[in-house]
Amino acid sequence: MNAETLIAEPRRFAMGLETGELAGWRWNNDGAPPLLFLHATGFCASAYAQMLSALGGAYDVYALDLRGHGRTGLPAEPAALRSWKPYRDDVRAFLDRERRDGWALAGHSLGAATALLAAEGRSDIAALKLVEPVAMPAWLSALAKTPVWPVFAGRMNLVRQAARRRSAWSDRDSVIFSYSRKVLFKSWAPGVLEDYLKDGLIDVAGGVRLACAPEWEAATFAAQANDFWQAAANAPAPLSIFAAKEPGSTVRTFARARFRKLGARIIVDDEAGHFAPMQKPRELAAFLAS
């Protein structure tokens, strides 16, 4: 299994669900076990093209645009989002319609947590490979289920910053020029920013806008009423965790200890940040392939 070997060029696909269309990319590799990859909040499947293209012959790869992101056309109502159950349910619907066994579920940040939530109670999952999952303390998830949570969440920096994010430009080149000067994107491997913006932007009259609306991104960050640790304890397949350096990692010291108690394999890279799949796509492909 060689993660340095490039697999087939990806192609778009779409799947009709009851309330709309679920979109994504597929790196077709007939005969290989299936892998489903899920992206981080505010991003989309195309942002991970370099990493997923470097998976070699290890998997038949699918990558989804989650609800409210990329080219997926499912309802995304910020005021109604209190947990990541809508994301979880969309993934389960995809798996039910594909009717395959032996899935490796993988993801980054929100996507990693969603993969874990979606796997609970299923018999078609062979492995869980989670890159920087959002592993909140149990007390915070409990607080998110109370009436006071919206007030608390509204004060979170991530929520406030996302809600204020600029979302429209005159053209794609203007976005690339603006984003390429930001510290976050300067750390990404060459070409990854362009891959992200392929589906991270939508063409509209008069220019382009973010596919993930700032209001939806903010609501996703705030929607923490998730039974993450219950899902981890009930994981139906071996758990592998990739954790970045601290501070900045979403897999903090307490979470690493808890994952170890659950028997998870944990890889800690003190030279990687939370956006490791964009910064080190080939290294993260090797993690997924291992």
C-alpha positions in Angstrom: 0.0 0.0 0.0 1.7 3.1 -1.2 0.2 6.5 -0.4 2.6 8.1 -2.8 0.9 6.5 -5.8 -1.7 8.7 -7.4 -5.1 7.2 -8.1 -7.6 8.0 -10.8 -8.7 11.6 -11.5 -11.7 12.4 -9.4 -15.2 12.9 -10.9 -18.2 14.7 -9.4 -21.2 12.8 -8.2 -24.6 13.6 -6.8 -27.1 11.6 -4.8 -30.7 12.6 -4.4 -32.1 12.6 -0.8 -35.6 13.4 0.3 -35.1 17.1 0.7 -32.4 17.8 -1.9 -29.1 16.7 -3.4 -25.9 15.5 -1.7 -22.8 16.3 -3.8 -19.3 15.2 -3.7 -16.2 13.8 -5.5 -15.1 10.2 -6.2 -11.7 8.8 -6.9 -12.8 5.5 -8.5 -10.8 2.4 -7.6 -13.0 -0.6 -8.3 -12.1 -3.6 -6.2 -10.6 -1.6 -3.3 -12.4 -1.1 0.0 -14.5 2.1 0.2 -13.5 5.2 2.1 -15.7 8.1 2.8 -14.1 11.4 3.7 -15.8 14.4 5.4 -14.5 17.9 5.5 -14.1 20.6 8.2 -16.6 23.4 8.9 -16.7 26.0 6.2 -14.7 24.0 3.7 -15.7 21.3 1.1 -14.6 18.1 -0.4 -12.5 19.8 -3.1 -10.2 21.3 -0.5 -8.8 17.8 0.2 -8.1 16.8 -3.4 -4.3 16.6 -3.0 -4.5 14.4 0.1 -7.2 12.1 -1.4 -5.4 11.8 -4.8 -2.3 10.6 -3.0 -4.1 7.6 -1.3 -2.7 5.2 -4.0 -4.5 1.9 -4.4 -5.6 1.7 -0.8 -9.3 2.7 -1.2 -12.2 3.5 -3.5 -12.6 7.1 -2.3 -15.7 9.2 -1.8 -15.7 12.7 -0.4 -18.9 14.6 0.4 -19.9 18.2 0.6 -21.8 18.4 3.8 -25.1 20.1 4.1 -24.7 23.9 3.7 -21.3 23.5 2.0 -19.8 23.1 -1.5 -22.3 22.0 -4.1 -24.7 20.1 -1.9 -28.2 21.4 -2.1 -29.9 20.5 1.1 -31.8 22.9 3.4 -29.4 24.8 5.8 -31.4 26.8 8.3 -29.0 28.3 10.9 -31.7 29.0 13.5 -32.7 25.3 13.6 -29.2 23.9 14.1 -28.4 22.9 17.7 -26.3 19.7 17.0 -24.5 17.9 14.2 -27.3 15.4 13.8 -28.4 16.7 10.4 -24.8 16.1 9.1 -24.8 12.6 10.8 -28.1 11.7 9.2 -27.0 12.8 5.8 -24.0 10.6 6.0 -26.1 7.7 7.2 -28.5 8.2 4.3 -25.5 8.1 1.9 -24.2 4.9 3.3 -27.7 3.3 3.3 -28.1 4.1 -0.4 -24.6 2.9 -1.3 -25.2 -0.5 0.3 -21.6 -1.5 0.6 -19.7 -3.1 3.5 -16.2 -2.5 4.9 -16.3 1.3 4.9 -13.5 3.3 6.3 -15.1 6.5 7.6 -12.7 9.4 7.8 -12.8 13.1 8.2 -11.2 16.4 9.4 -12.5 18.4 12.4 -16.3 18.7 12.0 -16.0 15.9 9.4 -14.1 13.6 11.8 -16.7 14.1 14.5 -19.5 13.5 12.1 -17.9 10.3 10.9 -17.8 9.0 14.4 -21.4 10.0 15.1 -22.6 8.4 11.9 -20.8 5.2 12.6 -22.5 4.5 15.9 -24.8 1.4 15.7 -23.7 0.4 12.1 -22.4 -2.9 10.9 -20.9 -1.7 7.7 -17.9 0.2 9.1 -14.5 -1.4 9.1 -12.3 1.5 10.4 -12.6 5.1 11.7 -9.7 7.4 10.7 -10.2 10.8 12.4 -8.0 13.9 11.7 -8.2 16.5 14.5 -11.8 15.6 15.5 -13.7 18.2 17.5 -13.5 16.4 20.8 -15.3 18.7 23.3 -15.5 18.0 27.0 -18.6 16.1 28.0 -19.7 18.9 30.3 -19.7 21.4 27.5 -21.8 19.1 25.3 -24.2 18.8 28.2 -24.4 22.6 28.6 -25.1 22.9 24.9 -28.4 21.0 25.5 -29.6 23.6 28.0 -31.6 26.8 27.4 -28.7 29.0 28.4 -26.4 27.7 25.6 -27.3 30.2 22.8 -26.1 33.1 25.1 -22.9 31.2 25.9 -22.3 30.2 22.3 -22.9 33.7 21.0 -19.8 34.8 23.0 -17.5 32.2 21.4 -14.8 33.7 19.3 -15.2 31.1 16.5 -18.9 31.8 16.3 -18.5 35.6 16.3 -15.7 35.6 13.7 -17.6 33.2 11.4 -20.7 35.3 11.5 -18.8 38.4 10.5 -16.9 36.7 7.6 -17.0 38.4 4.2 -18.9 36.3 1.8 -19.0 38.1 -1.6 -16.5 39.3 -4.1 -16.5 40.5 -7.7 -14.5 37.5 -9.1 -12.5 34.4 -8.1 -9.2 36.1 -8.6 -10.0 38.7 -6.0 -10.7 35.9 -3.4 -7.4 34.2 -4.2 -5.5 37.4 -3.9 -7.1 38.2 -0.6 -6.9 34.8 0.9 -3.3 34.1 -0.2 -2.1 37.0 2.0 -3.7 35.6 5.1 -1.5 33.7 7.6 -3.7 30.7 7.7 -3.5 30.0 3.9 0.2 30.8 3.7 0.9 27.6 5.5 -1.0 25.5 3.0 0.7 23.4 0.4 0.8 25.0 -3.1 -2.5 24.6 -5.0 -4.6 23.6 -2.0 -6.2 27.0 -1.7 -7.2 26.9 -5.4 -8.6 23.4 -4.9 -10.7 24.6 -1.9 -12.1 27.6 -3.8 -13.1 25.4 -6.8 -16.3 24.4 -4.9 -15.9 26.7 -1.9 -17.1 29.6 -4.1 -20.4 29.8 -6.0 -20.8 31.9 -9.1 -23.7 34.4 -8.7 -24.9 37.5 -10.5 -22.2 40.1 -10.2 -19.4 37.9 -8.9 -18.9 35.0 -6.4 -19.9 34.1 -2.9 -18.9 31.6 -0.3 -20.7 28.3 -0.7 -20.9 28.0 3.1 -22.8 31.1 4.2 -21.3 32.8 7.3 -24.5 32.3 9.2 -24.4 28.6 8.6 -20.7 28.3 9.5 -21.3 30.2 12.8 -24.4 28.0 13.6 -22.3 24.9 13.0 -19.6 26.1 15.4 -22.2 26.8 18.0 -24.1 23.5 17.5 -22.3 21.5 20.2 -25.2 19.4 21.6 -23.5 16.2 20.3 -23.0 12.9 22.1 -19.4 12.6 20.9 -18.0 10.5 23.7 -20.9 8.2 23.7 -20.3 7.6 20.0 -16.6 7.0 20.7 -17.3 4.5 23.4 -19.7 2.7 21.0 -17.4 2.9 18.0 -18.1 -0.2 15.8 -14.6 -0.4 14.4 -11.0 0.4 15.3 -10.3 4.1 16.0 -7.3 5.9 14.6 -6.7 9.6 15.7 -4.4 12.1 14.2 -3.7 15.0 16.6 -1.8 18.2 15.9 0.4 20.2 18.2 -1.0 22.1 21.1 -2.2 24.8 21.5 -4.5 24.8 18.6 -5.4 21.2 18.4 -9.0 20.1 18.8 -7.7 16.9 20.4 -6.5 18.3 23.7 -4.6 16.5 26.4 -7.8 15.3 28.2 -9.2 13.9 24.9 -6.0 12.1 24.0 -6.1 10.4 27.4 -9.7 9.4 27.0 -9.2 8.1 23.5 -6.3 5.9 24.7 -8.5 4.5 27.4 -10.9 3.5 24.6 -8.1 1.7 22.9 -7.7 4.1 20.0 -4.5 4.5 18.0 -3.2 8.0 18.4 -0.7 9.7 16.1 0.6 13.0 17.4 2.5 15.3 15.0 4.0 18.2 16.9 5.0 19.9 13.6 1.4 19.9 12.2 -1.4 22.4 12.9 -5.2 21.8 12.9 -5.2 22.2 9.1 -2.7 19.4 8.6 -4.5 17.9 5.6 -4.0 21.2 3.7 -0.5 21.8 5.0 0.8 18.3 4.6 -1.5 16.4 2.2 0.8 13.5 1.4 1.7 12.9 5.1 -2.0 12.8 5.9 -2.7 10.5 3.0 -0.2 8.1 4.6 -2.1 8.3 7.9 -5.4 7.5 6.1 -3.8 4.6 4.2 -2.2 3.1 7.3 
